[in-house]
Structure formats: C-alpha cells, structure tokens
Amino acid sequence: MENHFKGLSQSEVEQSRQKNGTNALTQLETETFWQKFIGNFDDPIIKILIFALVINVIFVFMGKAHWYEAVGIAAAVLLATLVSTWSEHSNENAFQKLQEDASKIKVKVFRNGKIEEILIDDIVVGDLVVLQSGDMIPADGKLIDGEMRVDQATLNGESKEAKKFVMPSDYVETEEEKKKSFFNEYKLFRGTVVVSGQGVMEVLTVGDNTHYGQLAQEMQTGERESPLTVKLEKLAGQISKFGYIGGGLITIAYFFQQAVIENNFNMAQIAAYFSNWSTPLNDLVTAVILGVIIIVVAVPEGLPMMIAMVLSLNMRKMLKDNVLVRKLVGIETAGGLNILFSDKTGTITKGQLEVVEFITGNIKRFNSYNSIDSNLKKIVHLSITENTNALVSEEIDEKGHHKIIGGNGTERAVLGFIDHKNESAKHGVNRVKTMPFSSDKKYSATQVKGEYNLTLIKGAPERMIAKCNSYYDENGNKQAFNNHAELENLMDEMAARAIRLLAIATTEEDLNEDGEFNNLTLVGILAIRDDVRAEATQAIKEVQEAGIQVVMITGDRRETAISIAKDAGLLTEESHLVLTSDELQKLSDEELKKMLPNIRVIARALPTDKSRLVRLSQELNLVVGMTGDGVNDSPALKQADVGFAMGSGTEVAKEAGDIVILDDNFQSIAKAVLYGRTIFKSIRKFIIFQLTINVSAVLISFIGPFIGIHEALTITQMLWINLVMDTLAAIAFGGEPALKRYMKEKPMRRDENILSSQMKSAIGVGAIYTAVVSILFLTWKTIGNMFIDGSQGLHHMTAFFSLFVLIAVFNGFNARSSNKNIFEHIGQNPNFLKVMGLIVVVQILMTYIGGVILRTTPLDFNEWLMVLLLSASIIPIDLIRKFLVKSDEA
C-alpha cells in the first residue's frame, strides 16, 4: 500500500484546509447553568409570582407589609427554579464530556508518501485514509482501493451490512442516486464502521458538510413548547384571571365595608368619613394590600417547585428501571404521548443476530444446540468452530456464556450457537487451508485434517443445497438426500418471516484454488434472526392499550419489516398500513396526514422521513415521541416532543434526546410512559389540594367584610398557610406510586385543559364546603360561645385558623385518590402520611408560639376536638361528590 499511494504533501494539506475547512464538527450550543436558571424564570406561574413579589416589596417600603412575606415568596421562586436547573445541568455536563472524547480518535492516512496517524479533526479533503476491519470511517468519501462491508446502521438504520467497491473512473452519480446516497456501493460515510475487508478512501467532504455533520447541526433548531408548559400557561391564565377578579372584588368589598357598612348606610356618617381624607386613604391602601395578598394566595407558588420536585424524585426511581432523564420535562411529556415512532433494531428486536433453529436434511428441527443428538452435535461443532473468523473470548457475559468477538454479526451469531462449556464435543483437527467468504461463490470453506479429514463449507443455501447428494442424520450417519423440494419450501416460509438462512456442509474433496465443489453432505440449515424481544411485545401491547399509536421505522426491506411487525403485535388489523420510504415521498403532506392514523411500519426509511413524520404529527396537534440511536435520528429526536435515545447509540443521538433508554428496551419506554402519567396525576392531585385552599381563602376573604368579619384570616396567616402548605404538600404528592391502571387510559390532547371536569368539581365542592363551614364557624353564636373568650375572641379565631389548616389536611386524602377508597395504595407513598402529620404538628405548635405575629393562643382539649371533627367532615362530603360525579381519571 505504501508504494502504491503517496497522499497529500504538507503544503497540499494546508491549501485543502484553507479551501474546504477541517474535519472538526461545530460544537453544539449548550446552555450554561445561569442561562438555564434564567430561562426557567419563563415559567408562566413563576412570572405571576414575580409580579406579586414586586408589589409586595413596594408595600414593604411603604410600611404596609412585613419583610418576611416578600422573603417567603422569593424563596419559593428561587427553590423551584434551582431544583429544576441543577437537575438538568448536572446531567448535561456528563454528556458534554463524552462528546469531547469523540474528537480524540486517531486515524491512519497517507501523507508525504508514508502512512501517518493523525487526529480525526485534522483530516482534510483529498486525504487518503487507510481503513481496516473495525475502523470507524472518519469523513465522507469514495473507495479507491480494496473491498469491504460497512455497518451503516447509525446513519440509515439498515441492519444489513453494505458492500463497498472501488468507484469506477467513469462513474457519474445520477440525481436519483444522490437522494439515496447511503445505498451507493462506492461511497463511504462518516460515523459508519468497517465490519470486514480493508481499503483506501479518498476524502471528498469533511466536518459539518458530511452527512454526519449536517445531521448534528440540524439539532440546533429551536425546541417546541412541552405539552405541560402549554397546559400550565392555560392554567396560569385562568388563575391570574381568578386572582385579579377576586383581588379586585375583595378590595372593593373591604373598602365598601369600611366606608358604607361601618357607617350604617347613613349618608351623613359616610360624608363625615370621607371629609377626613387620611382615614379613607388609609383604608383604601389596606384594601389594596388585602387584594394583592389575595392574588398571591390565589396563585399556587408551590406548583413550579412541586413539579421540579416530583420530576426529580421520579428521575431517581426511573434510573433503577434503566431510564436516564436528561430533561426533566421529558418525563411528564412521555405520559402524554399520542404517537411513538420507534426504531426496530435493539429496541423492538434484541439488536443482535441469534441462531433460533437448526434444521437437518430430513427436516428434523432443533431449537437449541444442546437439543441436537450427540453424534450429529459433534459434526455441527466441527463445522462451525473450524470454519469461522470469529473468536470465543475468555470473558463471560451476564448470561454466563463466553463472549464472541471478531467477525461480522452473522459469524458471531453462528459461533454463539455452540455451547462452549461442553468439552465432550471437542475434536482433534488441524486447519490445512482456508477460503474466506467470497461474494461471488457466497460461501467460505476450511479444509481440516486429523480426527476428521474434510473440507467444511458454510454459506448461502441456494448455492449449496443443489450440490448436496447426502445429509447427516441425527446419529451422524450419511443418508441419501431426497428432500430438496420440501426443505426449500420450508426455507421460503422462514425467509418470509425475516429469518436469514445459512447452510453448513462437508465434503471429502480437497479445497482447491478455484474453491469449487461437486459432492456435498448437508450438515444442516442454521436459521438466524434478530429476534423480537419477548418483553417488547408485551410492552408494545401496554403502550397501545394506553392509546398510543406505535409506528416502527426501519431501514430493512418491506418483507422483513412486515414479519417483525407482525411478531411484535404492530400489524393486527387489515387497515394498518406499511409504507416504504419511496411510497412516503410520493405522498403530499395532506395525503400523508390523512393516512397517518393507520400507519404502523415505515420500511427502507431515510433520516428525512423521520423528521417529516414528526413535523406532520405535530401539525395534527399530537404529542410525538421518537426513539433513535444513530446520528441520522438526532434531528427527529430533537424535534419530537420527547426524544428517547438508546444507551448503546451515538453520543450525538444522546445529546439530542430528552430521555436515554440505557438498556435499549421498548419495555423501558413503556415504563417511562407510566412514570410520565404518574407524574401528571401527582401534579393534578396537588392542584386539587392547593386550589381548594386558595379558592376557599378568596371566598372567605370576599364574604367576610359583608358579614362583619374584618379579618377571618390575617395577611400573615394566609401567607403562612400558603408557604407551609405549598412546600410540604409538594413532597407529599411527589411520591405517589406508579399504578398499572394508568396505562389503560387514553392520552390527553396536547391542548387539553389541565383542569378536568372531575378536578373542577373536587375544587368547587371542597372550596365551597370549606367556605360555608368557615363562615358558620365564625358567625354562629352557639359555636362562638363554646370558646373560653366567646365569639370572635382570640381562642375562637385561633380555632378557626387551625380549622382552615386541618380541613385542608383532610382534603389532601380526598385529593390523592379519585376513587372512594381514600387510603388506596397509601402505604406506597409513606411521605404523604409523614408530611400531613408534620403539618398538623406544626399547626399545633404555631398556636403556642405564633403569638401576635400569627394571632394565636393555645387551645384546650374540647376546643381541639371541635376543630378536629369539623375538619374531618370534608371527607364524607367529598365521598358523596365522588358517588354523584363520574370520575374521568384513574
């Protein structure tokens, strides 16, 4: 090779570098910790809180509010943003380090008449790169010497190795060939791997201009808003409207009560009230402050922190299930998927070829090596172990088997069929001659001498069976072979099921230079397949029952794709469609949108097909998931609402994904969907709990002035309730268990309201009941007289403060389950009982130490008993609601 190629000189390298650039890829833009932190302030509810904080700070400077109220709101904002920012940033750092390592790869090139080893980034257009088995191709180019097989799965998803030949000098690429360049047998692409053979590539394209580089750059496009963000924006708008209207009405109500009701509707007294301008001004400022506080109370500032907390808590649980979450919002989005585009290899299938059956010449079938009769087993062992370029490693895999290394996927699968622990099958022979696999003859051969004097042949059955006059029966004896037609029919049937077939045979003829044989004895047929994962079939069924359309995208040919899809349970109805990339490209966007609900398989898929399918699905307002492992998948992973990158995939794919499936298993995707749905349920439960408190507080504060209650709850008490209940409740609802029944529900629409009709009824009934009980508690003299200092005395008002807190605690049990059994699965969320218990303890403690700040005093046993009984009464009230209102949730 060294005499044959000179390569570029140093001056030519510099000229090429100036003209065409280097082979370095532009680093993807990544946000710093502070950029992420600032970006998280875009959350719609955080924005409302910041507005409330600014107003509160102004009142602090005016002397009309306490400084610790503003500090409390600021703390809630900072905690929520810091939790989510830190989780995302720490995960991104790990991926960045992995990406940097990729640029340290060294490659061999001809430079100045000799072979040099240089860094991958230093390659330039015109370089002649030496490629050998196992090498990753470092740039795009053409083969100018040698012959090889290349694994292009990372770029086009095609599991079959592509053969590459020297490009003829007169070759001109047509426009049609340019569209399908990955199928071009002369061209090589960055990111693909040489499986066998060797050669020299002339570099034609480097860096960002390679297919690999272009796909990586497509990831820089902006991200779509997550479905949760869309729903929260709608909720924030509704809460804002409720808060502002409530705050405005309460401001008017309070001022009306001071100016008109307190003056007994007497016009002379009202005129006198307004004549001293300082009194009405002071009351107006107090009324405005009360209105603003109501706005603050109406906004659940614990919601952003609760979401960050529940996502972080579940992120740790998911890691144990082989699901690594890179972007927190990706978990919740997974629960809302409407359509999932999934790769085949390694996700639905095992991702590795295996011998699934061995068939003899008399059509006897064995599904494992150890089930073969001992005499025949020895010949099978000889035929496979002595005629292969794969090797048995001393290393043991997780199943306790010796790892198979070297060779291509088929060779490793065949050698892996043998039980290498079984010493009794060993034999004493020496290899005399070897003929590697020939693409012309379609078989490989090895001559051995010793215990057996045979030539062992392995290859395409269609070439070998016609030359077989005999076969080995199960006892290892030669028999006349008359079953050609029957065996060929069986093979046709198996080929239709995406099974690759390989024949093994022997002959007593010597291995000659021409490698031709006439009289073969058939040992058997090996049926090889990248089999469907058993657990993936069940997981696909679960996901489909969850109302998610699963579409398999593969580079395989149509027939193979159909067979795998049927086995995986994807093609179950006549209306289900299988399209190839060519068929897809002939359809207009509108035609494809109409067909999309029935599509289940895309065969011979190109990278652009994935991005187009994601775009059209999103235009139909669907929440879209995409799985992928190759560089070709990266733009679609980035573009999808949630991208599932495979753990064994390229770093570029992992960088683009929101979630990394560490074990490449579809079952783990199903678990991510379940976790996503559980998280969304937890968020909804928290919203019921929180909004019931907030709405009831607004109602009480609005009605209070009209019935002679100036401050049912003080401003400090309201903020105390708001902050303590928000923060602790986030922990309480964050640990809710993932229940399998959630996978029986249909997914929500992307633009569906986060507040369901069942939630609205729960919030409405809970808030109105709390307000009614509160008003009766405060105004009914019989109740007031049961307290030491009488109606609206300090004991009475302390009891009301505690009643309001405890009724919310009991309502927490109602909120955590839409079923009648409020204690359902409560043992699986121990934090709930701990938190609710802590809130009760803190509330009791506050009656002792709150003093003038919280307007509290210690209560006696009877007073506490009354508070407890009235608080618990919300449970039977909500049970009646559950009987009357049909639940739309699990």
N, C-alpha and C positions, 0 to 999 in steps of 0.2 A: 504493500500500500504506500509506503514512504517514497519509493521510487516513482510511483505512478502519479502522485498528486503533489503539487508544490504549495498550493494555498496562497493566501494574500501575504504581501510584504507589509512591513510596519507602516510605510507611507500610504499604501492602499487601504489599510485598516483605518487610519486617521481620516482619509478622504471619504470613505464609506460612512464613518461615524458622523462626520460633519453634514453629509448629504442626507442620510437616512435615519440618523439618531442611534441610540444604544438599545440594547435588549432589555433594559430596566423597565419595569412596569410602574406607571404613576401610582404612588401610594393613595389608597382610598382615603378620603377625608373622614377623620374621626373626631368626634366632639370631645373637648376637654371636660374635666369634672365640672368646671364652673359654667361652661356652655350648656351642659346637661342640666345643671342646677337652675340656671336662669330660664332655660327652656321649660322646665317643669312648672314655672310660675304662669304658664299659658293655660293651665287647667282652669276651666270655667268657674268652678266653685272657689278656687284659690283667689281668682280675680275679685269675686264678690267679697271675700274675707278681707282682702287688702283694702277695698273701698271702705268697709266697715271699720277697719283698723285706723285708716286716715281720719275718719270722722271722730273716732274715739280719742285719738291723740289730740285733735283740736279741742275737744271738750276738756281733756286733762289740763291743757294750758289755760283754758278759761276757768278752771277751778270747778267745773261742773261734773267731773267724773274722776274715779280713782285710777292711779297709775297702773295698779296691778291688773286692771281689766284689760288695758291695752297690751300689757306684757303677756297675759294669758292667750289672747288672740294671736299675737306674734309667734308665741311658742308653738301653737297648733299649726300655723303656716309653715314654720321652719322644720318642724319634725316631719310633717307629711312630705315635704319636698326632699329633705335629706335622706329619708329612708329609701325612697324610690331611686334617687340619684346614685347613692352609694352602691346599691344592688346592681344596677346596670353598669356602672363604671368599672367595678371590680371584675366583672365577667368579661368586659371588652378588653381590658388590659391583657388578660391571658391569651386572647385570640390575636392581639397585635404582636405579641412576642413570637407566636407560631408563624405568623406571616413573614416576619423579619428573617427567620431562619431559612425560609424558602429561597432567598436571594443568595445564600452561601453555597449553593450547589455548584460543583465543578464539572466541566465538560471537556472532551478531547477534540482539538481542531488541528487542521494542517495550517501552519504558519511558517513562512520562510523555508519551505521545503522539508519541514520536520513536524512531528506531532507534538503539540503543546497542550498543557492542561490549564484552562482559564476559567474564571468565574462566569456563570451563566449570563450575568448582566453585561459582560464585556464582548459578547458576540455581536458581530456586525453583518449587514447584508453582504453576500459574496463569500462569507466564511464557508469552509468545507469541514463539516462536523462528522467525526467518526462515531458511528452508532453500533452498539452491540446488544446482545440479549440482556434485558433488564434495565437498559438505559431509558431515562425519560427524555423525550425529544424536546430540545430547548427553544426552538423557534419554528416558524413555518418555512417550508422549502420543498425541494424536489429531490428524489433519489437519483443519483448519478452513477452509483456503483453498488452492486450487491443485490440481495433479495431478502425480504423479511416479512414477518407477520407482526401487526401492530394492534394493541388493545386501545381502541378509540372511545371506550365507554364513557370516559369523563367528559368528552365533547359531544357525542351524539347519542349516548345511551344504548348503543348497539353492543350486545353481549358477544356477538361473533367476532372473532379476530379478523382484521382486514389484511389482505395480502398486498404487498407493495413491491413494484418492479421499477427498473430503470426507465426513466422517461425517454421515449424515442426523440431523436434530434428534430424530426419534422412534426412533432406533436403540436397541435393548436387546440386550446380549450374552447369549447362552444359556450354560449350563454347559458344553455340548459345545464351543462356540466358545472358551471360556476355556482349555480344555485345549490347544487348537491355536491359541493367540493369535498365533503367528508368521504364520499363514496369513490372519489378519484383514486385509482390504484397507483398513481405515480407521485402523489403529493403527501407530504408529511406535515403534522401539526403540533404546535407547542402543547405540552401537557399530556400528550399520549405516550404510551410505553411500548418499547420493542419487546415482544414476547419471545420470538425466536428469529434466528438469522442475524446477519450483520450487513453493513453497507456504509456509504458515504452520502451525506445530504448537502446540497448546496443551499445556503440560506437565502431566501427571497424576501422575507418580511420579518421585522423584529419589533420587540416591545409592544406598545399599545396598539400597533397596527396588525398584530397577529390576531387570529380568531379568539384565542385565549384572552388577549389584552382587550379586545373590543367588548367581549362579554363582561370582563371585570369592570370596565368603565361604565357600562350600562347601569351598574349598581349605584352610580352616583345620583340617579334620579330621585326626586323628592318622594317622600312617603305619604301614603294615603292615611287620613284620619282613621283611627281604630273605631270599631263599632261601639266600644264602651265610651270613647270620647264623644261620639255623636249623641249617644243616649244621655250622657251626663250633661252635655251642653243644653239639651232639651229640658232636662230636669232642673238645671241651674236657672234657665229662663223662667220656668214655672215657679220655682221657689222665690226667685227675685220678685216676680210679679206679686206673689202672695205676700212676701215680706214687705214690699213697698206699700201695697194697698193696706195691709194690716197695720204697718207702722204709721201711715198717714191717718187712718181712721182712729187709731189709739191716740195720736197727737191731738186730733180734733176732739175726741171723746173726753180726754183728760182736761183740755182747756175749757170745753163746754161745761164740764162738771164743776170746775173751779169758778168760772165766770157766771154761770147761769143757775145750776142746781144748788150750789152752796148759798146763793143769794135768793133761793126760794122762788125763782122765776119773777121776782119783783123788779120792775123796770127801774125804780128809784135806786134800789140797792145795787143793781147792775151798773147804772150810771156812775154811782159813787165809787164802785170797784174800778172802773176804767179811768176815773178822774185822777187817781194816784198812779201815774204811769209805771212806776217801778214794780208794783205788785203784779199787774197783768204781764209785764215783760218777763219777770222772774218766773211766773207760772208758765208762760209760753216757752221759755228756754227749757224748763223742766219737762214740759210736754214733748218738745222736740227730742230731748235726750232719751225720754222713755220710748218714743217712736223709733229712734235709731237702735236702742238696745233690743227692741222687739225685732227689728230687721236682722240684727246679729243673731238673736235667738232662733229666728226662723231659718237661718242658713246652717245646715249641719256641718260645722267646720271639721268635725271628726271624720267626715266621709273620705276626703282625699287621703288622710293618714290611715283610715281603716282599709282603704283599697290597697295602699302601699304595703300595709302590714299583712293583710290576708294573702296578697300575692307573694310576699317574701316568705311567710310561714309555709305556704304550699310549695314554694320553689324548692325548699329543703326536702319535703316529702317526695316530690317528683323526682329528685336526683336519685333517690333509692330505687325508683322504678325506671332508671335509665333515660330520664328526660331532663336535659340540661336547658334551663331557661336563660336566654341571653337578654331578652327584652321583656320586662315584667308584664306589659300589657298583652303580650303574645299569648299568655296562659288563658286569660279571660276570653280573648278573641277565638281561641281554639274551641271553646264551648259553644260559640255561636255560628260555627261553620255551616254553610248551606251546601257547598260543593268542595270536594277534595280531589285534586289531581295528584295521583301517586305514581312514582316510578315502580317498575316491576322488579328489577334485579336487586336482590338483597333486602327488599322491603316486603314485597308480597311473596317473592321466592327466597330461597336460602342464600342466594348470592354466590353459590359455589356448585360446580358440577359434581354429581354423585352417580355411581352405578346403582341403579334402582332394581335391575333384574339381570339374570344370566339365563340364556336360553340355549339348549343343546340342539343337535341336528335332528333329534326325534321329538322336538317341540316339548321337551321337559323344561319346566321353568323353576328357577330358584331365585328367591328374593334376597338372599344374603350369601356371602362366601362360605360361611360355616355350615349352611344347609346343603351344600354340594357333597355328593358321595366321595369318600376319601380317595379312591383311586383316580377319579376324574379331577379331584381337587388338586392333586399333585401336578397334573399336566397344566391345569389352569394357572397354578402358582408359577411354574416354569415359564409358561408363555408370557405372563405379564411381567415378572420381575427381571427376566433376562433380555427383554426387548422393550426398553424404555430409556428415556433420557431424564426422567425424574428420579429423585433420591428419597430414601427413608431417613429422616432425621432422628437423632437420639432424643430430641426434645419431645415431651408429652403434652398433648393439648388438654383442654378442660374435660373432654370425654374419656381421658385415659388412653387415647390412641397416639401412636407415633405420628408426628407431623410430617407431611410430604412436601418436599421443596423441589425447586427446579422445574424444567419442562413447561409446557403450557397447561391450561386448565383441564384439558381432556386427559393429558398424560398423568396429571396429579390425581384426577378422579379415578382412573383405571388402576393406578398403583395403590390408591387408598382403599380399593375394594378388598384387597388382601388383608387377612388377619396376620399381622407381623409378629404377634406373640406366639403363634403356632409354629414351634420348631420342627414338628414332625413332617411338615410339608417341604422342608428344605431339601436341596438336592446338590449333587456334586458335579458341576459342569464348568467349562471354561468357554468364554466367548472367543470365536475364531475370527469372524468377520461381522461387520455391521453396515447396514444401509439405512441412512436417516430417512425420515418421511419424505417422499417425493410427491410434489403436487401433480406430476404427470401420471405416475403409477397409482397414487392415492393409497400407498401403504408403506410401512417401514419393515425391515427384516433384520434378524440376527442369527448367525449360524453358531451352534454350540456343540461341544464335544465332551465326552465323559460318560456319566451315567446315562445320558441321552445323547444320541448323535442325530441332531435335527436342525432344520432351519425354521425359526419361529417368525411368523408373519402376523402383522396387525394392521388393519386398515378398513377402507370403505367396503361394506358387504356387497354392494352392487358389482364391484370389481372381482371380489374373491370367491363368492358363492358358486359362480358358474364354473370355477376351476376345481371345486371340491367334489371328489368322487366317493369320499368316505367321511365318516364322522366318528368321534369318540363317544361311546355310550356312557351311562353313569358309572359303569365298572372300569372305565378307562380302556375298553377294548374297541378296536376299529370295526365299524359296521358299514355296509354299503349305504350310500346317501341317496335316497329316492324322494326326499321331502322338499325339493326345491320350491315347488309352487306353494305348498302350504306355509313354508317358512317365509317366503316372500310376501304372502298375503298378511301374515302376522306383522311383518316388518312395516308394511304400508300403513297398517292400522296404528302402529305405535308412532310412526313418523307424523301422522295426523294429530297425535297427542303431544306434539312438540318434544318427542324423545329422539335424541341423537343415537345412532346405532354404529357399533364398531365390531367388526368380525375378528376373531383370533383363530389362527390355523397353523398347522405344521406341515412340513414336507421333508422327505429324506433326500431331496435334491440339494446339491451344494449351492451356496449363494455366489452367483457369478457377477461379472461386471455389469451385464445388462439387467440383472435383477428380475428376470422373467422366470415364472414357474408354471408348470402344466398340471401337476398331480398333487392336489392339496387334501389334507384331512382337517375337517372343521372341528375345532375345539368347542366353539360356541359363539353366541352373539351377546355383546355387552350393551345393555340399554342404559344410556346416560342422560341425565336430565338435571337442570337446575330446578329442583322440585319446589312446589308451593309449600310454604311454612304451614304446618297444621294449625298453629295458633293464629296465623294471619287470616286464615279462612274464617275462624270464629270471630276475630276482631273486625273483619270486614262486615260480617253479619250484624254485629253490635252497632257499628257505625251507621250502617244502612237503616237499622231499626230506629236509630236516633234521628232519622230524617235527613241524613247527609248523603248526597249523591257522590259515589266514588267512581272516578274515571282513571283507568290505568293508562299511563303513557309510556311507550317503549320504543326502542329502536329496532326491535325484532320484526320479522316479516309477519304478514297478516295471519297466516295459518298458525304460527307458533303463538302469537298473541291471543288468538281466539281460544286455543286449547288451554293456555294458562288461565285466562279469564274465566272460562267455564269451571275449571277446577277450583278457582278461588271464590266462586259464587258471585261473580260480577255480571255474567250473562245468564239471566234467569227467565227472561221474557222475550217473545218474538219482536216486540217493539224496540228492544235495546239495540243500539247501533254500534258498529265497528267501522271506523274510518281510517284510511291511510293518510299520510301527510299530503300526497298528491291530490287525493279527493278533497281534503280540507282546503287546500289552496285554491281549488276551483270554485269554492263557495264564497258568496259575498258575505259581509258581516251580518246582514239582516237574515240571510238564509241560515247561517250558522247559529244565530241566536234562537231561531225557531226550532232547530234540531237539538240544541244543547241539552234540554232536559232528558233526552233519550240516549245520549252518547254515553258509552261505557268504556270504550277502548279506542286509543289512537295508536296505530302501528306505524313503523318507519318514521317516527316523529323527528322533527328538526327543532333546534333551540327556539327559533322564531315562532313555532307553533304554540309552545308553552306560554310565551308572553302574550300572544294573541288571545288564547283561550282565557287567560286570567283577565285581560282587559275587557273582553266581551261579557264575561260573567259578572264583572263589577258594574258594567253598564246596565246589566239586568238587576242591579241592586242586591246581588248575592254577596255573602261573606265567603271569601275564597281562601282555601288552603292549598299549598303546593309543597310536595316533597322533592328532594333532589340531593345528589351527591357530587355531581360534576360541575365543572366551570360553566358548561352550557346551561345549567339550571339556575345559575346565580341571578340573572336579571328577573326571571319569573319568581324566584324565591323572595327577592327584594320587593317586587311589585305586588305580590299577593298580600292579603290581609294578615295572614300568618304563614311564614315560611318554615317548613320542617327540614332542616339539613341533616344528613346522615353522618353518624360519628366516624365512619370509615371514609367519608368523602373528602374532597379537596378543601383546603383552608379558605379558598375564595367562596365556596358554597356555604361553609360555616359562618363566614363573615356576613353573608347576605341573609342568613336565616334568623328568625326570631327564637326558634327552639331547635336544639340539637338532639336528635334521637340517637343516643350513644350505642345502642345495640342494633340499629338499622331495622328494627322490627315494627311491622304495622301494628302489632298489639300495643306497643308503647305509644303510638299515635292515638289509638283508642283511649288509652289511659289519660293522655293529655287532654282529649276532648272531655272526658269525665271530670277531670280536675277543673277544667275551664268552666264547666256547667256548675260544679260545686261552688266555685268562687263567685260566680254570678248570683247563685242562690244566696250565698252569705252576704253579698252586697245588698241584695233585695231585703233580706231579713233585717239587716242593720238600718236600712232606710225606713222600714215599717216602724222599728223601735224608736228611731230618732225623730222622724217626722210626727209620730203620735205625740211625743213630748212637746215638740216645737209648736204644732198646731194648737194643742190644748193650752199651752202657755199664752199664745196670742189671743185665744178666745177668752181666757180668764182675765187677761190684762185689758181687753177691749170692753168686756161686760162689767168688770169691777167698778169703774167710776160711776156707772149708771145706777148701781145698787148700793152706793155708799161705801165701797171698799176702795180706799185710795191706793194702797199697795198690797195686793194679795201676796205677791212675791216682790221682794226688794230687787233693785237692779243687781246688787251683789249676789243675792240668792240665785237669780236667773243665770248669771254668768257662772256661778259655782255649779249649778245643775248642768249647764251647757258643756263646760270643760271637763268635769269629772265623768259625767255620763258618756260623753263622746269618746274620750280617751280609753276608758276602761271597757266600754262596750265594743270598741274595735277589736280588742283582744278576745272578748267573749265570743263574738260571732266569727272571728277569724279562723277558729279551729273546728268548724263544722265538718262532719265526716262526708266522704265521697260515697254516695249511695247509688248502687247499680240502677235503680229505677229511674234515675235522671236520664239514662240512655234510652229510655222508652219514649221520651218526649220529642216533639218536633222542635227544630231550632227556631230562634226568634228572627224576625226580619231585621235587617241592618238598621232601618229607621224606626223600628218599633219602640214605643214608649217604655221606658224602664219601669214606670208605674203601671202595673197590670190592674185590671178591674178588681181582682181579689185583694190586691195591696191597697187600692183606694178605699175599699170597704173596710179593711182592717184599720187603716189610719183614721178614716172618718168615724167609725163606731168607737174606736179606742179614745180618740181625741174628744169627741162629744160627751162620751160617758165620763171621762176624767173631768171635763169642764163642769158637767152637771153635778157630779159628786162634790167637786171642789166648792162650787157656789152654794150648794145646800149645806155643806160643812161650815162655811163661813157665815151664812145668813140665818140658818135655823137656830133659834134661840135655845131650843131643847138641847141641841148638841153643844152650843157655846156654854151653857150653864153647867155642863158636866166637867168643866175645867176649873182649876183652882182659882184663877183670877177672872173667870167669866168670859163672855163673848168678846172676841177680838182682843183679849188680853194677850200678854206675852206667851203664856202656856198654849193658848188656843192657836196663835199664829205660828208658834214653833211646831205644834202638832200638824198644822196644815202644810208647812214646809216639808216635814217628814212624810206626810201622806202623799204629797206630789211626787217625791222621790221613790217611795216604796211602790206606789201604783205603777210607776214606770218599770220597776224591777220585776213585778209580777207579770206585767205585759210583755216583758222580754221572753218569758216562757211561751206566751201566745205567739210571738213573732217568729220564734225559731222553728216552728212546725206549722204547716198549713193543714195538717191532719188533726183529728180530735185528740189524739194522744200527745199531750204537750211534753211528755217525758221521753218520747221516742228517740232512741239512739243517744240519749243524753250522756251515757257512760263513755261514748266515743269522743266526747268533747269535754274533758274534765275542767278545762279553763272556764267554761261557761258558769258552772256552779261556783268555782272559786271567785270569779270576778263579781258575780251577783252577790255572793256572800260578803265580799270586800266592800261593795257599795253600801250594803246595809250597815256593816260595822263602821265605816267612815261617817255615814249619816248620823248614827247614834252618837259617835264621838263628837261630831260637829255641834250637837245640841248641848254638849258640856263645855266645849272650848270656843264655840263660834262667837258668843257674847254679842257686843253691839255691832260688830262688823257684819255678822250673818243674822242678827236679830233672833237669837235663840236662847233657850234656857232648858235645863234638864227636866224631863217628864217623868211622872210616876208610872207604876205598872199598869193601872187601869187606863191611863191616857194612851200608853203604848198599845194596849190590847185593842182599843177602839180604832186606832190608826191602822193596825195590822189587819183587822177584819175588813175594814172598808177598802183597804188597798187590794186585798186578795179577791174582792168581789168582781174585779175586772176579768178574772179567769172564766167564771161561768157565763158572763155577758158575751165574751168572745166565742165561747163554745156554742152558744145559741146562734151567733152570727155564722159560724162555720157550718152549722146544720142548715141554715137558710140560704147561704150564698155558695154556689157551686165553685169549687176550687179550680183554678186554671193552672195550678202548679203542683209539683210533687212535694 
